[in-house]
């Protein structure tokens, strides 16, 4: 898709969200998101169903003598079967009726009944009294128009993109609470580009709305790999967020059967105890003091030190490392405090991770990337592949990247990364890892530090300590060079002023002034 088409779709998504947002009136964004996203999901699976329905009804080729109302025909093609009362055309025809709320709830019930993998996932919130039924009808009319062009695949791609865009906008609208289910696309994209989860098991133990999985699939497709080459594993403790995740995966045709939910969460009730993942990508809650650490004093996951009950940062890191395969790679977003804290055994755990040659790279992120916090954050890259395995041997080294000044302001409060920003950071990491790579330290941006240097810094891993302060640049001229030039000019000006001063004195003396 060319750049102009991308711009059109982005504009379409934005316009659509603004219109949908007007229809919510006084309803909370937290409630309203389930209504809008539920309808987009329904439209998506109905479109997929209708496309296959038409082929089966035509009865050509492999569909000769097939029954278009037989659910098994759709299961065989990995398409959700949509009963008559849940088809978009039927629901749309009833959009102006006062019963539309109940009709939408009935549609969700009917879909769950026919498709066991969706049981308990879909929202049944459309008949609630505080939802204006005329506004609901307007929303259905609006979503009915999400089909630019005739190609079904194009329509579905747009539906998926709209769903993703709406997730981000609702997270923005909800502020702090929204950030719990949504990791900004810029961060996810960077992590996925650096870790490259193209083949194997991908795990996120606090998966939110599933953004890490969606982006993993996108990266594979953009590199022309096979989507079936990866399998998804996840866990989420918030049931509402879990449902969003399952719908987000289903709308992309991704198998979410190994994404699990329980109220206890990953620490107290690990749903994937035996999993050894090839790739782990996660954005856990920052500095979580309510993770029940006091109940897990002798847990086998704490191989590198007992994490403090007052902060889950190093519990999350060790939980993920425990689930990492012998050649696995992981990326975990944490608060910057994880890089330097010396309290409650955190400094000792960090030292042990470095000494055990697990820390591959640390990226310092800029402020204002997140919807839910202003706390400066970083990404830890942990690898069990540091002895080679296709890359160069880099034991005893850690790459530090200071990206705290990278990016641009998307609006007054949120920062994003451009394609060039992501490429600059990720290519720096890949060139550093490659055999015969073109990596070079860049003052103020990146530094490959030996363990001896890290030891001198008492195992504090803040990138700024290693990369130094970059030379200021003005119109392409280094600050130091500019200062030399300015000093020279100033000296010339002062000399000229002195000459003129002497000349004036001389002239005044000639005409009889006594100075």
Secondary structure, 3 states (H helix, E strand, C coil): CCHHHHHHHHHHHHHHHHHHHHHCCCCCHHHHHHHHHHHHHHHHHHHHHHHHHHHHHHCCHHHCCCCCCCHHHHHCCCCCCCCHHHCHHHHHHCCCCCCHHHHHHHHHHHHHHHCHHHCCCCCCCCCCCCCCHHHHHHHHHHHHCCCCCCCHHHHHHHHHHHHHHHHHHHHHHHCCCHHHCCCCHHHHHHHHHHHCCCCEEEEECCCCCCHHHHHHHHHHHHCCCCHHHEEEEEEECCHHHHHHHHHHHHCCCCCCCCEEECCCHHHHCCCCCCCCEEEEEECCCCCCCCCCHHHCCCCCCCCCCCCCCCCCHHHHHHHHHHCEEEEEEEEEEEEHHHHCCCCCCHHHHHHHHHHCCCEEEEEECCCCCCCCCCCCEEEEEEECCCCCCCCCCCCCEEEEEECCCCCEECCCCCEECCHHHHHHHHHHHHHHHCCCCCCCCECCCEEEEEHHHHHHCCCCCCCHHHHCCCCCEECCEEHHHHHHHHHHHHHHHHHHHHHHHHHHHHHHHHCCCCC
